[in-house]
Amino acid sequence: MTGVEQRVGLATIVREWGRIGCLGFGGPPVHIAMLRELCVERRRWIDAETFEDAIAACNLMPGPSSTQLAIFCAHRVGGLAGTVVGGLAFIVPGLVLILALAALFLGGPPAWVQGAGAGAGAAVAAVAVSAGAQLVPASYARAHHAARVRWIIYAFAGGAAAATVGAWLVLVLIACGLLEVALRRGVSGTAAAALHAWPLGLPVLAAVTTGGVGALCWTALKVGALSYGGGFVIIPLMQSDAVDVYHWMTNAEFLNAVALGQVTPGPVVHTVAVVGYAAAGLGGGLLAAAVAFAPSFLIVLIGGERFERVRTNTFARGFLDGAGPAAIGAILGSAIPLALALAHPWQAGVLALAAIGLFVARRGVVTVLLGAGAIGAVAVLLGAPV
């Protein structure tokens, strides 16, 4: 990838990346399109080949890909200072909005607000299926013919884990990645690397079993560092911790958090801030967001100009070819506990309407969630339970 001769002023980076952070409704496809329009087409700060290489590299890395792309583009045009300023400008607007909405939805809201949350939450299972289904064709096509049976096995393992043992999903993702590396490079070398890395996990396990801040940081770290396959894989990574293990939220509140992450601008990973808010108030929300987004900043700051090398790194390619399908399966599998979390029959009707809107009418996610929220608000005002 080629470099950029002239640096862009920080004020310009704040304005342009902040605009995308404020208007980027619709998730990664919208963010990528807006970044390309800005950096390649309108301002010509980055050439098209460099931008496409950056997309490919970010898609191979764990974590929220569109956030990493936004930070990478800011790095290329603004250096170290641009990396920090551009990343924050992209992230902060949606973070402020989602924390404000978290305070509204989690702080004893009026009945119609509860209904809007219950309606939007009811549609989340359909959104999960839609998000996972969109990732399947390209991921499956990238697998070589000889590896496609393994692709199916990894996807099934991820889906089964998300549907049944959500708290241990992260281990399934890692296991699928290491298994694929082992099959490509020989089991002994991969096993040795895993054994050397194992002691590093012991302090983490000791910290998270006690709950509190350590548990919140571990949950947020999983979101930011292990969300292979796109932002929506954070849902099964978070649900078990937030609802079942640490009881920070009820199932209904978690569904609200997912819906808020979809309808606010910026990255879907903002959902983790709602979980943090439920666990420890405003400070918890800010801490969870900081931990979740830190890996994206570190990857760009440390990797910088060497992003493209990931595409030819044998270990990284093999690991992600195993973990990626498992993550896609996890996204699809997460629809099962999300649907089972619905508390009232009328929400099942909203879920069915959402599925029709997404798969038959081909409406966008934001439109479907806002419509589901409106139905929920009206239903509660007419006497439906919530």
MIROZA-724019 format. One record per residue (C-alpha): residue in three letters; y, x negated, z. Coordinates in Angstrom, 3 decimals, decimal comma. Layout:
// MIROZA-724019
<r code="ala" yy="Y" xx="X" zz="Z"/>
...
***
This chain:
// MIROZA-724019
<r code="met" yy="0,000" xx="0,000" zz="0,000"/>
<r code="thr" yy="3,456" xx="-1,288" zz="-0,778"/>
<r code="gly" yy="6,251" xx="-1,658" zz="1,683"/>
<r code="val" yy="9,687" xx="-0,080" zz="1,853"/>
<r code="glu" yy="12,586" xx="-2,444" zz="1,112"/>
<r code="gln" yy="15,401" xx="-0,513" zz="2,782"/>
<r code="arg" yy="15,237" xx="1,016" zz="6,245"/>
<r code="val" yy="16,501" xx="4,531" zz="6,864"/>
<r code="gly" yy="18,970" xx="5,221" zz="9,668"/>
<r code="leu" yy="17,659" xx="6,745" zz="12,881"/>
<r code="ala" yy="20,080" xx="9,669" zz="12,663"/>
<r code="thr" yy="18,635" xx="10,578" zz="9,266"/>
<r code="ile" yy="15,080" xx="10,304" zz="10,605"/>
<r code="val" yy="15,926" xx="12,555" zz="13,565"/>
<r code="arg" yy="17,473" xx="15,151" zz="11,251"/>
<r code="glu" yy="14,733" xx="15,191" zz="8,615"/>
<r code="trp" yy="11,694" xx="14,909" zz="10,886"/>
<r code="gly" yy="13,281" xx="17,375" zz="13,294"/>
<r code="arg" yy="13,698" xx="19,855" zz="10,443"/>
<r code="ile" yy="9,987" xx="19,638" zz="9,680"/>
<r code="gly" yy="9,189" xx="19,965" zz="13,382"/>
<r code="cys" yy="11,278" xx="23,157" zz="13,561"/>
<r code="leu" yy="10,141" xx="24,750" zz="10,305"/>
<r code="gly" yy="6,551" xx="23,516" zz="9,992"/>
<r code="phe" yy="4,790" xx="26,819" zz="10,632"/>
<r code="gly" yy="1,258" xx="26,955" zz="9,258"/>
<r code="gly" yy="-0,339" xx="23,710" zz="10,383"/>
<r code="pro" yy="-1,314" xx="20,506" zz="8,530"/>
<r code="pro" yy="-1,134" xx="21,787" zz="4,913"/>
<r code="val" yy="2,494" xx="22,805" zz="5,438"/>
<r code="his" yy="3,361" xx="19,583" zz="7,270"/>
<r code="ile" yy="1,852" xx="17,420" zz="4,523"/>
<r code="ala" yy="3,675" xx="19,354" zz="1,794"/>
<r code="met" yy="7,010" xx="19,064" zz="3,612"/>
<r code="leu" yy="6,548" xx="15,342" zz="4,266"/>
<r code="arg" yy="5,677" xx="14,706" zz="0,638"/>
<r code="glu" yy="8,664" xx="16,693" zz="-0,585"/>
<r code="leu" yy="10,941" xx="14,695" zz="1,713"/>
<r code="cys" yy="9,581" xx="11,153" zz="1,446"/>
<r code="val" yy="8,165" xx="11,043" zz="-2,086"/>
<r code="glu" yy="9,953" xx="13,607" zz="-4,208"/>
<r code="arg" yy="13,444" xx="14,155" zz="-2,783"/>
<r code="arg" yy="14,371" xx="10,891" zz="-1,051"/>
<r code="arg" yy="11,907" xx="8,542" zz="-2,820"/>
<r code="trp" yy="11,453" xx="6,494" zz="0,337"/>
<r code="ile" yy="7,681" xx="6,155" zz="-0,183"/>
<r code="asp" yy="5,820" xx="5,942" zz="-3,479"/>
<r code="ala" yy="3,198" xx="8,537" zz="-4,297"/>
<r code="glu" yy="0,274" xx="6,100" zz="-4,124"/>
<r code="thr" yy="1,242" xx="4,921" zz="-0,647"/>
<r code="phe" yy="1,601" xx="8,504" zz="0,542"/>
<r code="glu" yy="-1,817" xx="9,516" zz="-0,804"/>
<r code="asp" yy="-3,413" xx="6,442" zz="0,786"/>
<r code="ala" yy="-1,792" xx="7,395" zz="4,090"/>
<r code="ile" yy="-3,232" xx="10,913" zz="3,893"/>
<r code="ala" yy="-6,697" xx="9,501" zz="3,267"/>
<r code="ala" yy="-6,413" xx="7,022" zz="6,145"/>
<r code="cys" yy="-5,122" xx="9,654" zz="8,578"/>
<r code="asn" yy="-7,955" xx="11,999" zz="7,640"/>
<r code="leu" yy="-10,427" xx="9,264" zz="8,543"/>
<r code="met" yy="-8,886" xx="8,664" zz="11,955"/>
<r code="pro" yy="-9,526" xx="10,740" zz="15,080"/>
<r code="gly" yy="-6,659" xx="12,848" zz="16,343"/>
<r code="pro" yy="-4,224" xx="15,296" zz="14,689"/>
<r code="ser" yy="-3,969" xx="14,063" zz="11,096"/>
<r code="ser" yy="-0,642" xx="15,651" zz="10,155"/>
<r code="thr" yy="0,982" xx="14,270" zz="13,313"/>
<r code="gln" yy="-0,294" xx="10,799" zz="12,464"/>
<r code="leu" yy="0,995" xx="11,190" zz="8,905"/>
<r code="ala" yy="4,448" xx="12,193" zz="10,165"/>
<r code="ile" yy="4,509" xx="9,199" zz="12,530"/>
<r code="phe" yy="3,223" xx="6,876" zz="9,782"/>
<r code="cys" yy="5,931" xx="7,984" zz="7,336"/>
<r code="ala" yy="8,584" xx="7,459" zz="10,014"/>
<r code="his" yy="7,143" xx="3,974" zz="10,621"/>
<r code="arg" yy="7,337" xx="3,069" zz="6,948"/>
<r code="val" yy="10,983" xx="4,085" zz="6,577"/>
<r code="gly" yy="12,305" xx="3,251" zz="10,066"/>
<r code="gly" yy="10,173" xx="0,506" zz="11,569"/>
<r code="leu" yy="9,281" xx="0,497" zz="15,265"/>
<r code="ala" yy="12,303" xx="2,538" zz="16,346"/>
<r code="gly" yy="11,752" xx="4,983" zz="13,488"/>
<r code="thr" yy="8,133" xx="5,445" zz="14,555"/>
<r code="val" yy="9,112" xx="6,616" zz="18,023"/>
<r code="val" yy="12,167" xx="8,619" zz="17,012"/>
<r code="gly" yy="10,514" xx="10,298" zz="14,014"/>
<r code="gly" yy="7,359" xx="11,138" zz="15,934"/>
<r code="leu" yy="9,299" xx="12,690" zz="18,788"/>
<r code="ala" yy="11,560" xx="14,614" zz="16,408"/>
<r code="phe" yy="8,457" xx="16,086" zz="14,770"/>
<r code="ile" yy="6,698" xx="16,937" zz="18,032"/>
<r code="val" yy="9,422" xx="17,984" zz="20,496"/>
<r code="pro" yy="10,773" xx="21,211" zz="18,880"/>
<r code="gly" yy="7,380" xx="22,926" zz="18,888"/>
<r code="leu" yy="6,596" xx="21,528" zz="22,341"/>
<r code="val" yy="9,771" xx="23,018" zz="23,834"/>
<r code="leu" yy="9,056" xx="26,385" zz="22,220"/>
<r code="ile" yy="5,420" xx="26,536" zz="23,270"/>
<r code="leu" yy="6,222" xx="25,602" zz="26,881"/>
<r code="ala" yy="8,854" xx="28,350" zz="26,982"/>
<r code="leu" yy="6,306" xx="30,825" zz="25,628"/>
<r code="ala" yy="3,723" xx="29,557" zz="28,120"/>
<r code="ala" yy="6,115" xx="30,385" zz="30,946"/>
<r code="leu" yy="6,541" xx="33,870" zz="29,480"/>
<r code="phe" yy="2,866" xx="34,598" zz="28,832"/>
<r code="leu" yy="1,465" xx="32,998" zz="31,995"/>
<r code="gly" yy="4,172" xx="34,024" zz="34,444"/>
<r code="gly" yy="3,529" xx="37,724" zz="35,035"/>
<r code="pro" yy="4,856" xx="39,110" zz="31,726"/>
<r code="pro" yy="5,566" xx="42,799" zz="31,022"/>
<r code="ala" yy="2,773" xx="44,957" zz="29,636"/>
<r code="trp" yy="3,836" xx="44,753" zz="25,984"/>
<r code="val" yy="3,888" xx="40,938" zz="26,134"/>
<r code="gln" yy="0,409" xx="40,982" zz="27,656"/>
<r code="gly" yy="-0,672" xx="43,282" zz="24,845"/>
<r code="ala" yy="0,813" xx="40,965" zz="22,211"/>
<r code="gly" yy="-1,064" xx="38,053" zz="23,758"/>
<r code="ala" yy="-4,318" xx="40,012" zz="23,942"/>
<r code="gly" yy="-3,955" xx="41,114" zz="20,322"/>
<r code="ala" yy="-3,182" xx="37,656" zz="18,977"/>
<r code="gly" yy="-5,917" xx="36,173" zz="21,156"/>
<r code="ala" yy="-8,425" xx="38,629" zz="19,743"/>
<r code="ala" yy="-7,813" xx="37,220" zz="16,253"/>
<r code="val" yy="-8,456" xx="33,609" zz="17,253"/>
<r code="ala" yy="-12,214" xx="33,694" zz="16,617"/>
<r code="ala" yy="-11,569" xx="34,692" zz="12,988"/>
<r code="val" yy="-8,972" xx="31,927" zz="12,689"/>
<r code="ala" yy="-11,544" xx="29,408" zz="13,943"/>
<r code="val" yy="-14,036" xx="30,452" zz="11,270"/>
<r code="ser" yy="-11,316" xx="30,275" zz="8,622"/>
<r code="ala" yy="-10,212" xx="26,815" zz="9,748"/>
<r code="gly" yy="-13,749" xx="25,458" zz="9,751"/>
<r code="ala" yy="-14,684" xx="27,067" zz="6,433"/>
<r code="gln" yy="-11,712" xx="25,448" zz="4,710"/>
<r code="leu" yy="-12,927" xx="21,998" zz="5,776"/>
<r code="val" yy="-16,557" xx="22,422" zz="4,682"/>
<r code="pro" yy="-16,334" xx="22,006" zz="0,848"/>
<r code="ala" yy="-14,437" xx="18,709" zz="0,774"/>
<r code="ser" yy="-16,397" xx="17,182" zz="3,641"/>
<r code="tyr" yy="-19,775" xx="18,193" zz="2,188"/>
<r code="ala" yy="-18,782" xx="16,949" zz="-1,271"/>
<r code="arg" yy="-17,890" xx="13,517" zz="0,161"/>
<r code="ala" yy="-21,409" xx="13,117" zz="1,528"/>
<r code="his" yy="-23,799" xx="11,342" zz="-0,836"/>
<r code="his" yy="-26,755" xx="13,412" zz="-2,009"/>
<r code="ala" yy="-29,127" xx="11,456" zz="0,234"/>
<r code="ala" yy="-26,899" xx="12,101" zz="3,260"/>
<r code="arg" yy="-26,322" xx="15,819" zz="2,804"/>
<r code="val" yy="-29,306" xx="16,824" zz="4,909"/>
<r code="arg" yy="-27,848" xx="14,710" zz="7,734"/>
<r code="trp" yy="-24,447" xx="16,361" zz="7,132"/>
<r code="ile" yy="-26,053" xx="19,759" zz="7,760"/>
<r code="ile" yy="-27,812" xx="18,479" zz="10,880"/>
<r code="tyr" yy="-24,592" xx="17,016" zz="12,299"/>
<r code="ala" yy="-22,681" xx="20,226" zz="11,564"/>
<r code="phe" yy="-25,393" xx="22,329" zz="13,213"/>
<r code="ala" yy="-25,396" xx="20,040" zz="16,278"/>
<r code="gly" yy="-21,616" xx="20,357" zz="16,634"/>
<r code="gly" yy="-21,735" xx="24,127" zz="16,211"/>
<r code="ala" yy="-24,545" xx="24,550" zz="18,721"/>
<r code="ala" yy="-22,766" xx="22,331" zz="21,250"/>
<r code="ala" yy="-19,480" xx="24,227" zz="20,901"/>
<r code="ala" yy="-21,279" xx="27,548" zz="21,331"/>
<r code="thr" yy="-23,373" xx="26,546" zz="24,333"/>
<r code="val" yy="-22,305" xx="23,367" zz="26,170"/>
<r code="gly" yy="-18,631" xx="23,006" zz="25,388"/>
<r code="ala" yy="-17,984" xx="20,601" zz="28,261"/>
<r code="trp" yy="-20,312" xx="18,026" zz="26,641"/>
<r code="leu" yy="-19,163" xx="18,487" zz="23,060"/>
<r code="val" yy="-17,392" xx="15,132" zz="23,083"/>
<r code="leu" yy="-20,734" xx="13,385" zz="23,671"/>
<r code="val" yy="-22,283" xx="15,211" zz="20,729"/>
<r code="leu" yy="-19,431" xx="14,120" zz="18,439"/>
<r code="ile" yy="-19,803" xx="10,502" zz="19,523"/>
<r code="ala" yy="-23,611" xx="10,647" zz="19,262"/>
<r code="cys" yy="-23,482" xx="11,978" zz="15,702"/>
<r code="gly" yy="-21,051" xx="9,244" zz="14,710"/>
<r code="leu" yy="-23,162" xx="6,474" zz="16,261"/>
<r code="leu" yy="-26,358" xx="7,889" zz="14,779"/>
<r code="glu" yy="-24,901" xx="7,766" zz="11,279"/>
<r code="val" yy="-23,761" xx="4,169" zz="11,830"/>
<r code="ala" yy="-27,219" xx="3,292" zz="13,141"/>
<r code="leu" yy="-28,933" xx="4,785" zz="10,112"/>
<r code="arg" yy="-26,687" xx="2,787" zz="7,805"/>
<r code="arg" yy="-26,583" xx="-0,536" zz="9,628"/>
<r code="gly" yy="-29,773" xx="-0,695" zz="11,671"/>
<r code="val" yy="-30,351" xx="0,823" zz="15,079"/>
<r code="ser" yy="-30,363" xx="-2,371" zz="17,163"/>
<r code="gly" yy="-26,801" xx="-3,473" zz="16,439"/>
<r code="thr" yy="-25,349" xx="-0,032" zz="17,033"/>
<r code="ala" yy="-27,316" xx="0,422" zz="20,247"/>
<r code="ala" yy="-26,050" xx="-2,914" zz="21,543"/>
<r code="ala" yy="-22,452" xx="-1,938" zz="20,824"/>
<r code="ala" yy="-22,945" xx="1,386" zz="22,592"/>
<r code="leu" yy="-24,441" xx="-0,320" zz="25,658"/>
<r code="his" yy="-21,534" xx="-2,748" zz="25,880"/>
<r code="ala" yy="-19,071" xx="0,147" zz="25,644"/>
<r code="trp" yy="-20,899" xx="2,367" zz="28,188"/>
<r code="pro" yy="-19,524" xx="0,743" zz="31,403"/>
<r code="leu" yy="-15,998" xx="1,466" zz="30,166"/>
<r code="gly" yy="-16,746" xx="5,163" zz="30,506"/>
<r code="leu" yy="-17,779" xx="5,011" zz="34,158"/>
<r code="pro" yy="-14,245" xx="4,932" zz="35,644"/>
<r code="val" yy="-13,322" xx="7,847" zz="33,394"/>
<r code="leu" yy="-16,278" xx="9,890" zz="34,609"/>
<r code="ala" yy="-15,414" xx="9,064" zz="38,198"/>
<r code="ala" yy="-11,844" xx="10,246" zz="37,659"/>
<r code="val" yy="-12,583" xx="13,527" zz="35,909"/>
<r code="thr" yy="-15,264" xx="14,761" zz="38,285"/>
<r code="thr" yy="-12,645" xx="15,088" zz="41,027"/>
<r code="gly" yy="-10,427" xx="17,410" zz="39,015"/>
<r code="gly" yy="-6,640" xx="17,356" zz="39,420"/>
<r code="val" yy="-4,426" xx="15,074" zz="37,346"/>
<r code="gly" yy="-7,344" xx="12,886" zz="36,292"/>
<r code="ala" yy="-9,195" xx="15,864" zz="34,857"/>
<r code="leu" yy="-6,099" xx="17,099" zz="33,028"/>
<r code="cys" yy="-5,510" xx="13,646" zz="31,519"/>
<r code="trp" yy="-9,153" xx="13,419" zz="30,409"/>
<r code="thr" yy="-9,002" xx="16,842" zz="28,761"/>
<r code="ala" yy="-5,773" xx="15,924" zz="26,974"/>
<r code="leu" yy="-7,173" xx="12,543" zz="25,919"/>
<r code="lys" yy="-10,183" xx="14,218" zz="24,323"/>
<r code="val" yy="-7,781" xx="16,450" zz="22,406"/>
<r code="gly" yy="-5,673" xx="13,558" zz="21,153"/>
<r code="ala" yy="-8,323" xx="10,927" zz="20,527"/>
<r code="leu" yy="-11,480" xx="12,797" zz="19,560"/>
<r code="ser" yy="-10,358" xx="15,732" zz="17,432"/>
<r code="tyr" yy="-12,155" xx="14,707" zz="14,234"/>
<r code="gly" yy="-11,842" xx="17,172" zz="11,397"/>
<r code="gly" yy="-8,415" xx="18,653" zz="12,142"/>
<r code="gly" yy="-6,438" xx="20,160" zz="14,943"/>
<r code="phe" yy="-8,639" xx="23,223" zz="15,485"/>
<r code="val" yy="-11,514" xx="21,181" zz="16,887"/>
<r code="ile" yy="-9,441" xx="20,921" zz="20,076"/>
<r code="ile" yy="-10,472" xx="24,502" zz="20,904"/>
<r code="pro" yy="-14,093" xx="23,846" zz="21,900"/>
<r code="leu" yy="-13,006" xx="20,540" zz="23,457"/>
<r code="met" yy="-10,619" xx="22,388" zz="25,783"/>
<r code="gln" yy="-12,154" xx="25,799" zz="26,433"/>
<r code="ser" yy="-14,948" xx="24,745" zz="28,752"/>
<r code="asp" yy="-12,720" xx="22,421" zz="30,792"/>
<r code="ala" yy="-9,800" xx="24,826" zz="31,082"/>
<r code="val" yy="-11,784" xx="28,003" zz="31,806"/>
<r code="asp" yy="-15,250" xx="27,198" zz="33,132"/>
<r code="val" yy="-15,098" xx="23,777" zz="34,785"/>
<r code="tyr" yy="-11,637" xx="23,556" zz="36,375"/>
<r code="his" yy="-10,595" xx="27,245" zz="36,273"/>
<r code="trp" yy="-7,036" xx="26,490" zz="35,227"/>
<r code="met" yy="-6,980" xx="29,595" zz="33,013"/>
<r code="thr" yy="-8,840" xx="32,827" zz="32,408"/>
<r code="asn" yy="-10,505" xx="33,418" zz="29,047"/>
<r code="ala" yy="-7,679" xx="35,777" zz="28,077"/>
<r code="glu" yy="-5,037" xx="33,180" zz="28,948"/>
<r code="phe" yy="-6,873" xx="30,537" zz="26,947"/>
<r code="leu" yy="-6,970" xx="32,804" zz="23,906"/>
<r code="asn" yy="-3,229" xx="33,306" zz="24,343"/>
<r code="ala" yy="-2,768" xx="29,518" zz="24,417"/>
<r code="val" yy="-4,664" xx="29,086" zz="21,155"/>
<r code="ala" yy="-2,648" xx="31,832" zz="19,489"/>
<r code="leu" yy="0,615" xx="30,258" zz="20,670"/>
<r code="gly" yy="-0,465" xx="26,918" zz="19,229"/>
<r code="gln" yy="-0,979" xx="28,594" zz="15,859"/>
<r code="val" yy="2,249" xx="30,594" zz="15,633"/>
<r code="thr" yy="4,631" xx="27,880" zz="16,829"/>
<r code="pro" yy="5,867" xx="25,137" zz="14,480"/>
<r code="gly" yy="4,583" xx="21,603" zz="14,606"/>
<r code="pro" yy="1,028" xx="20,415" zz="15,304"/>
<r code="val" yy="-1,681" xx="22,733" zz="16,621"/>
<r code="val" yy="-2,348" xx="20,151" zz="19,338"/>
<r code="his" yy="0,625" xx="21,672" zz="21,186"/>
<r code="thr" yy="-1,953" xx="24,106" zz="22,569"/>
<r code="val" yy="-2,881" xx="21,459" zz="25,132"/>
<r code="ala" yy="0,588" xx="21,789" zz="26,660"/>
<r code="val" yy="-0,168" xx="25,413" zz="27,569"/>
<r code="val" yy="-3,371" xx="24,295" zz="29,272"/>
<r code="gly" yy="-1,385" xx="21,652" zz="31,151"/>
<r code="tyr" yy="1,203" xx="24,248" zz="32,160"/>
<r code="ala" yy="-1,532" xx="26,516" zz="33,533"/>
<r code="ala" yy="-3,038" xx="23,581" zz="35,451"/>
<r code="ala" yy="0,097" xx="22,064" zz="36,974"/>
<r code="gly" yy="3,249" xx="23,828" zz="35,827"/>
<r code="leu" yy="5,915" xx="22,277" zz="33,616"/>
<r code="gly" yy="5,022" xx="18,750" zz="34,705"/>
<r code="gly" yy="1,391" xx="19,370" zz="33,779"/>
<r code="gly" yy="2,390" xx="20,664" zz="30,361"/>
<r code="leu" yy="4,529" xx="17,616" zz="29,641"/>
<r code="leu" yy="1,846" xx="15,239" zz="30,945"/>
<r code="ala" yy="-0,889" xx="16,853" zz="28,849"/>
<r code="ala" yy="1,275" xx="16,654" zz="25,731"/>
<r code="ala" yy="2,159" xx="13,003" zz="26,393"/>
<r code="val" yy="-1,494" xx="12,010" zz="26,848"/>
<r code="ala" yy="-2,645" xx="14,013" zz="23,816"/>
<r code="phe" yy="-0,059" xx="12,547" zz="21,442"/>
<r code="ala" yy="-0,154" xx="8,971" zz="22,750"/>
<r code="pro" yy="-3,192" xx="7,942" zz="20,624"/>
<r code="ser" yy="-1,403" xx="8,996" zz="17,422"/>
<r code="phe" yy="1,586" xx="6,798" zz="18,261"/>
<r code="leu" yy="-0,643" xx="3,887" zz="19,282"/>
<r code="ile" yy="-2,763" xx="4,105" zz="16,134"/>
<r code="val" yy="0,323" xx="3,823" zz="13,937"/>
<r code="leu" yy="2,104" xx="1,223" zz="16,057"/>
<r code="ile" yy="-0,982" xx="-0,996" zz="16,278"/>
<r code="gly" yy="-2,425" xx="-0,261" zz="12,828"/>
<r code="gly" yy="0,833" xx="-0,052" zz="10,919"/>
<r code="glu" yy="0,433" xx="-1,608" zz="7,517"/>
<r code="arg" yy="-3,347" xx="-1,912" zz="7,883"/>
<r code="phe" yy="-4,082" xx="1,821" zz="7,716"/>
<r code="glu" yy="-5,704" xx="1,540" zz="4,310"/>
<r code="arg" yy="-8,309" xx="-0,909" zz="5,615"/>
<r code="val" yy="-9,961" xx="1,921" zz="7,526"/>
<r code="arg" yy="-11,125" xx="3,360" zz="4,218"/>
<r code="thr" yy="-13,258" xx="0,278" zz="3,519"/>
<r code="asn" yy="-14,401" xx="-0,441" zz="7,083"/>
<r code="thr" yy="-18,159" xx="0,137" zz="7,164"/>
<r code="phe" yy="-18,417" xx="1,021" zz="10,855"/>
<r code="ala" yy="-15,429" xx="3,398" zz="10,826"/>
<r code="arg" yy="-16,583" xx="5,091" zz="7,634"/>
<r code="gly" yy="-20,111" xx="5,592" zz="8,955"/>
<r code="phe" yy="-18,963" xx="6,843" zz="12,344"/>
<r code="leu" yy="-16,584" xx="9,382" zz="10,871"/>
<r code="asp" yy="-19,177" xx="10,525" zz="8,335"/>
<r code="gly" yy="-21,302" xx="11,533" zz="11,324"/>
<r code="ala" yy="-18,631" xx="12,776" zz="13,713"/>
<r code="gly" yy="-16,659" xx="14,617" zz="11,011"/>
<r code="pro" yy="-19,361" xx="17,159" zz="10,060"/>
<r code="ala" yy="-20,152" xx="17,653" zz="13,754"/>
<r code="ala" yy="-16,487" xx="18,454" zz="14,367"/>
<r code="ile" yy="-16,444" xx="20,975" zz="11,540"/>
<r code="gly" yy="-19,548" xx="22,589" zz="12,975"/>
<r code="ala" yy="-17,841" xx="22,657" zz="16,369"/>
<r code="ile" yy="-14,871" xx="24,514" zz="14,917"/>
<r code="leu" yy="-17,175" xx="27,143" zz="13,431"/>
<r code="gly" yy="-19,304" xx="27,306" zz="16,570"/>
<r code="ser" yy="-16,267" xx="27,794" zz="18,778"/>
<r code="ala" yy="-15,865" xx="31,272" zz="17,285"/>
<r code="ile" yy="-18,847" xx="32,455" zz="19,356"/>
<r code="pro" yy="-17,433" xx="31,820" zz="22,859"/>
<r code="leu" yy="-13,997" xx="32,868" zz="21,644"/>
<r code="ala" yy="-15,350" xx="36,234" zz="20,491"/>
<r code="leu" yy="-17,430" xx="36,658" zz="23,637"/>
<r code="ala" yy="-14,287" xx="36,100" zz="25,715"/>
<r code="leu" yy="-12,752" xx="39,369" zz="24,492"/>
<r code="ala" yy="-12,519" xx="41,803" zz="27,380"/>
<r code="his" yy="-11,785" xx="45,193" zz="25,749"/>
<r code="pro" yy="-13,328" xx="47,144" zz="22,846"/>
<r code="trp" yy="-9,990" xx="47,563" zz="21,068"/>
<r code="gln" yy="-9,768" xx="43,774" zz="20,735"/>
<r code="ala" yy="-12,965" xx="43,801" zz="18,678"/>
<r code="gly" yy="-11,170" xx="46,082" zz="16,234"/>
<r code="val" yy="-8,268" xx="43,646" zz="16,043"/>
<r code="leu" yy="-10,733" xx="40,803" zz="15,419"/>
<r code="ala" yy="-12,284" xx="42,750" zz="12,533"/>
<r code="leu" yy="-8,844" xx="43,419" zz="11,031"/>
<r code="ala" yy="-7,945" xx="39,750" zz="11,387"/>
<r code="ala" yy="-11,132" xx="38,739" zz="9,555"/>
<r code="ile" yy="-10,263" xx="41,132" zz="6,746"/>
<r code="gly" yy="-6,742" xx="39,759" zz="6,579"/>
<r code="leu" yy="-7,917" xx="36,135" zz="6,392"/>
<r code="phe" yy="-10,988" xx="36,404" zz="4,168"/>
<r code="val" yy="-10,352" xx="39,489" zz="2,023"/>
<r code="ala" yy="-6,572" xx="39,861" zz="1,794"/>
<r code="arg" yy="-6,102" xx="36,039" zz="1,925"/>
<r code="arg" yy="-3,161" xx="36,230" zz="4,302"/>
<r code="gly" yy="-1,896" xx="33,179" zz="6,129"/>
<r code="val" yy="-2,882" xx="32,359" zz="9,701"/>
<r code="val" yy="0,606" xx="32,853" zz="11,121"/>
<r code="thr" yy="0,978" xx="36,241" zz="9,409"/>
<r code="val" yy="-2,408" xx="37,417" zz="10,701"/>
<r code="leu" yy="-1,723" xx="36,284" zz="14,262"/>
<r code="leu" yy="1,727" xx="37,879" zz="14,345"/>
<r code="gly" yy="0,248" xx="41,097" zz="12,968"/>
<r code="ala" yy="-2,531" xx="41,031" zz="15,566"/>
<r code="gly" yy="0,046" xx="40,481" zz="18,293"/>
<r code="ala" yy="2,089" xx="43,436" zz="17,077"/>
<r code="ile" yy="-1,015" xx="45,660" zz="17,065"/>
<r code="gly" yy="-1,837" xx="44,548" zz="20,594"/>
<r code="ala" yy="1,677" xx="45,274" zz="21,857"/>
<r code="val" yy="1,636" xx="48,773" zz="20,343"/>
<r code="ala" yy="-1,892" xx="49,435" zz="21,616"/>
<r code="val" yy="-0,929" xx="48,615" zz="25,207"/>
<r code="leu" yy="2,232" xx="50,700" zz="25,019"/>
<r code="leu" yy="0,017" xx="53,595" zz="23,894"/>
<r code="gly" yy="-2,214" xx="53,168" zz="26,908"/>
<r code="ala" yy="-4,911" xx="50,652" zz="25,887"/>
<r code="pro" yy="-6,181" xx="48,496" zz="28,768"/>
<r code="val" yy="-5,172" xx="44,856" zz="28,995"/>
***
